[in-house]
Structures are given as structure tokens and as C-alpha cells.
Amino acid sequence: MTVAVEAHDLYRFYHAGDDETLALRGVTVVVDAGELVAVTGPSGSGKSTLLACLAGLDEPDGGVVLIEGQRLSRRSESERAAIRADRIGVLFQNANLVEHLTVGENVKVAQRLGRRDPRTPVRDLLTQLGIVDRIHAYPSQLSGGELARAGLAVALANDPALLLADEPTGELDQASAARLIALLRARARAGTAVVVVTHNAALATEADRTVTLRDGWLER
């Protein structure tokens, strides 16, 4: 099985005056292509920090992150951004859409950021996610479930090897959450490594594996 992402001995410290918060304490996680992994744990346990380090949006103070064997950590922000655009899709809880662009335009902008031609045309991607009829709609015109799927379209714009999602069902009703969970599961079956931070029991149940963080430690 191909390893999509591996994080070894990640440490992350935050300082506020004389106080130090240990957000991650030697966390090691390896996720294969086609695997759906749920990251669970109480608020403040380091889940979102871990996701940010895996995405290259935050630099760990110790340890290393590799994407398909390529080092993501200890690089310049521009280098991390280039790797992220090509190989990593990130889905935030409040979606990741530019308000003054239509759904289709949001996906096209994301594709232009990548250095390789996307394998899936915009219309085909939106068809797969069930929102092709909203291709010309603006984010303000979308329902909560449509917003989540449009955000997922942006995250999948460049056919990433790794999809990271931070509480993707947190603001959705039960039906919309179930549909998004099914889409994440389908993406994993198609070969993408999917890592989801969640408090949603249904999503955790759908995962191939669950890892739990508590006070920055990975529970064994």
C-alpha cells in the first residue's frame, strides 16, 4: 500500500507571555492511500493543530511531515504552498470559498494554483458531488449542504493525494452530514487518503481507523 502522508514525532508549542502550551507532544501518524482516518478527542487536544501541520499551514517545532515521501516540513511557505496546491486538499468547517466568485469559478481558481493539469474537469467534479446545477451560483446563494459540497469541490480541484477536513459536518443538518460522509467515503475508495477531525460519531464509525488525541498526546 502506498503511504500518502506520514508525520513523525510532531511537537508544537505555543507561547503567551510566560505560559507555554504544548499542543502536540511527539505525535506520529501514517496514513495510506485509500484510507479514511478520523481524528477524535476533546476540544483543545491538538486535533486542529495536527491537521494544520499535515497541511503545511503550520510548522511543527519538532518532527517531520512527508507527503508521498516528499518532505513538507522545514521548507519556505512558498514551497509548502506549492506542494499543498498539487497534492493536498483542505476542507474547512466554514468551507473555503471566495464570496465574489461562483462555485465554478472557485474551483477553477484552485486548479490554476496547481502546477499540473487537473484530471477532472470542473463540471464533471461538480456532477460527482451533486451540485453541477449550482455551478453559476455564488456562495451566499447556497444552502449549508451545498456550501459543504462546494468547499469539497475546491479541496478536490487538483485531485489531491491527501484530503484533510476539519469538522466538515459541524454546521450541517443530519441529512446533509450523511451525504458529505458518503462523499468522503467514496473519495477514499477512489484512492485518496482522507484525514478528518471530527466529533461526529457517524463519521468516526465510517472511518477505517480512528486515532484519538488528548492533551497533545496520541492515545494508544
C-alpha positions as CSV (number, residue, x, y, z in Angstrom):
1,M,0.0,0.0,0.0
2,T,1.3,3.5,-0.9
3,V,1.8,5.8,2.0
4,A,0.2,9.2,1.3
5,V,1.2,11.1,4.4
6,E,3.5,10.4,7.4
7,A,4.1,12.5,10.4
8,H,6.9,11.5,12.8
9,D,7.3,12.8,16.4
10,L,5.5,16.1,15.9
11,Y,5.8,18.7,18.6
12,R,4.1,22.1,18.6
13,F,4.5,24.7,21.3
14,Y,2.6,28.0,21.7
15,H,3.8,30.8,23.9
16,A,1.6,33.5,25.5
17,G,3.8,35.6,27.8
18,D,5.4,33.3,30.3
19,D,2.9,30.5,29.6
20,E,3.7,27.6,27.2
21,T,1.0,25.4,25.7
22,L,2.1,22.0,24.4
23,A,-0.3,21.4,21.5
24,L,1.4,18.3,20.1
25,R,3.7,16.0,22.1
26,G,5.6,13.6,19.8
27,V,2.6,12.6,17.6
28,T,3.3,10.0,14.9
29,V,0.6,9.2,12.3
30,V,0.9,7.3,9.0
31,V,-2.0,7.2,6.5
32,D,-2.1,5.1,3.4
33,A,-3.7,6.0,0.0
34,G,-7.3,5.0,0.1
35,E,-7.6,5.1,3.9
36,L,-10.1,7.2,5.8
37,V,-8.8,8.1,9.2
38,A,-10.9,10.0,11.8
39,V,-9.0,12.1,14.4
40,T,-11.0,12.5,17.6
41,G,-10.6,13.9,21.1
42,P,-11.8,16.7,23.3
43,S,-11.6,20.3,22.4
44,G,-8.1,21.7,22.9
45,S,-6.5,18.3,22.5
46,G,-4.4,19.3,19.4
47,K,-6.6,17.9,16.6
48,S,-6.7,21.1,14.5
49,T,-3.0,21.7,15.2
50,L,-2.2,18.3,13.8
51,L,-4.3,18.9,10.7
52,A,-2.6,22.3,10.1
53,C,0.9,20.6,10.4
54,L,-0.2,17.9,7.9
55,A,-1.4,20.6,5.5
56,G,1.8,22.6,5.8
57,L,-0.3,25.5,7.1
58,D,1.7,25.4,10.4
59,E,5.3,24.4,11.0
60,P,5.9,21.8,13.8
61,D,8.6,22.8,16.3
62,G,9.9,19.2,16.2
63,G,9.4,16.2,13.9
64,V,8.7,16.0,10.2
65,V,5.8,15.6,7.8
66,L,6.2,13.8,4.4
67,I,3.6,13.8,1.6
68,E,4.1,10.8,-0.7
69,G,7.7,10.7,0.5
70,Q,8.4,14.4,-0.1
71,R,9.3,16.4,2.9
72,L,6.8,19.2,3.7
73,S,8.3,20.5,6.9
74,R,11.3,22.8,7.1
75,R,10.5,24.4,3.8
76,S,9.7,28.0,2.9
77,E,6.0,29.0,2.9
78,S,6.1,29.3,-0.9
79,E,7.4,25.8,-1.2
80,R,4.8,24.4,1.2
81,A,2.1,26.2,-0.7
82,A,3.2,24.7,-4.0
83,I,3.2,21.2,-2.5
84,R,-0.2,21.9,-0.9
85,A,-1.7,23.1,-4.2
86,D,-0.6,20.0,-6.0
87,R,-1.0,17.2,-3.5
88,I,-3.2,18.3,-0.6
89,G,-6.9,19.3,-0.4
90,V,-8.1,21.1,2.7
91,L,-11.8,21.4,3.6
92,F,-12.5,23.8,6.4
93,Q,-15.7,23.7,8.6
94,N,-16.9,27.0,7.1
95,A,-16.0,25.9,3.5
96,N,-13.2,27.5,1.5
97,L,-14.9,29.7,-1.0
98,V,-14.3,33.2,-2.3
99,E,-17.6,35.0,-1.8
100,H,-17.5,37.1,-5.0
101,L,-16.8,34.1,-7.2
102,T,-19.3,31.5,-8.4
103,V,-18.9,27.8,-7.5
104,G,-17.4,27.0,-10.8
105,E,-15.0,30.0,-10.7
106,N,-13.9,29.0,-7.2
107,V,-12.9,25.5,-8.4
108,K,-11.1,27.0,-11.5
109,V,-9.1,29.3,-9.3
110,A,-8.0,26.4,-7.1
111,Q,-7.0,24.5,-10.3
112,R,-4.9,27.3,-11.5
113,L,-2.8,27.2,-8.3
114,G,-1.7,23.7,-9.1
115,R,1.4,23.0,-11.3
116,R,-0.2,20.1,-13.1
117,D,-3.3,19.8,-15.2
118,P,-6.3,18.5,-13.1
119,R,-7.6,15.1,-14.3
120,T,-11.2,16.1,-13.6
121,P,-12.9,19.0,-15.4
122,V,-14.9,21.4,-13.2
123,R,-18.3,20.4,-14.5
124,D,-17.5,16.7,-14.0
125,L,-16.3,17.2,-10.5
126,L,-19.4,19.2,-9.6
127,T,-21.5,16.4,-11.1
128,Q,-19.8,13.8,-9.0
129,L,-20.7,15.9,-5.9
130,G,-24.3,16.5,-7.0
131,I,-24.1,20.3,-7.4
132,V,-23.4,20.8,-11.1
133,D,-26.7,22.8,-11.2
134,R,-25.2,25.3,-8.8
135,I,-22.1,25.9,-11.0
136,H,-23.1,29.6,-11.6
137,A,-24.3,30.3,-8.0
138,Y,-22.5,32.4,-5.5
139,P,-21.7,31.1,-2.0
140,S,-24.4,33.4,-0.5
141,Q,-27.0,31.6,-2.6
142,L,-26.1,28.1,-1.4
143,S,-27.7,26.0,1.4
144,G,-25.5,24.6,4.1
145,G,-25.2,21.2,2.5
146,E,-24.4,22.8,-0.9
147,L,-21.7,25.0,0.7
148,A,-20.1,22.0,2.2
149,R,-20.0,20.2,-1.1
150,A,-18.8,23.3,-3.0
151,G,-16.0,23.5,-0.4
152,L,-15.2,19.9,-1.0
153,A,-15.1,20.6,-4.8
154,V,-12.4,23.2,-4.1
155,A,-10.5,20.9,-1.9
156,L,-10.6,18.2,-4.6
157,A,-9.9,20.6,-7.5
158,N,-6.4,19.2,-8.2
159,D,-7.1,15.5,-7.5
160,P,-5.0,15.6,-4.3
161,A,-3.3,12.5,-2.8
162,L,-4.4,13.7,0.6
163,L,-7.7,15.3,1.7
164,L,-7.8,17.0,5.1
165,A,-11.1,18.0,6.6
166,D,-11.6,19.9,9.9
167,E,-15.1,19.3,11.4
168,P,-16.7,19.2,7.9
169,T,-20.1,18.2,9.3
170,G,-20.1,20.5,12.2
171,E,-22.6,23.0,10.8
172,L,-24.8,20.6,8.8
173,D,-28.1,19.0,9.4
174,Q,-28.3,15.2,9.6
175,A,-29.2,14.6,6.0
176,S,-26.5,16.9,4.6
177,A,-23.9,15.4,7.0
178,A,-24.8,11.9,5.9
179,R,-24.4,12.9,2.2
180,L,-21.0,14.5,2.9
181,I,-19.8,11.5,4.9
182,A,-20.8,9.3,1.9
183,L,-18.8,11.6,-0.4
184,L,-15.7,11.4,1.8
185,R,-16.0,7.6,2.0
186,A,-16.3,7.4,-1.8
187,R,-13.2,9.5,-2.3
188,A,-11.2,7.2,0.0
189,R,-12.5,4.2,-2.0
190,A,-11.2,6.0,-5.2
191,G,-7.7,6.1,-3.7
192,T,-7.4,9.4,-1.8
193,A,-6.1,9.4,1.7
194,V,-8.7,11.2,3.8
195,V,-8.0,12.5,7.3
196,V,-10.9,14.1,9.2
197,V,-11.0,15.9,12.5
198,T,-14.5,15.2,13.9
199,H,-16.8,15.0,16.8
200,N,-19.4,13.3,14.6
201,A,-19.9,9.7,15.8
202,A,-21.4,8.6,12.4
203,L,-18.3,9.9,10.6
204,A,-15.9,8.2,13.0
205,T,-17.8,4.9,12.5
206,E,-17.3,5.2,8.8
207,A,-13.6,5.6,9.2
208,D,-11.2,2.7,8.5
209,R,-9.3,3.8,11.6
210,T,-9.7,6.3,14.5
211,V,-6.9,8.0,16.3
212,T,-7.5,9.9,19.5
213,L,-5.6,12.9,20.8
214,R,-5.7,14.0,24.4
215,D,-3.7,17.0,25.7
216,G,-1.4,16.7,22.7
217,W,-0.7,13.0,23.2
218,L,-1.8,10.3,20.8
219,E,-3.6,7.7,22.8
220,R,-2.5,4.1,22.2
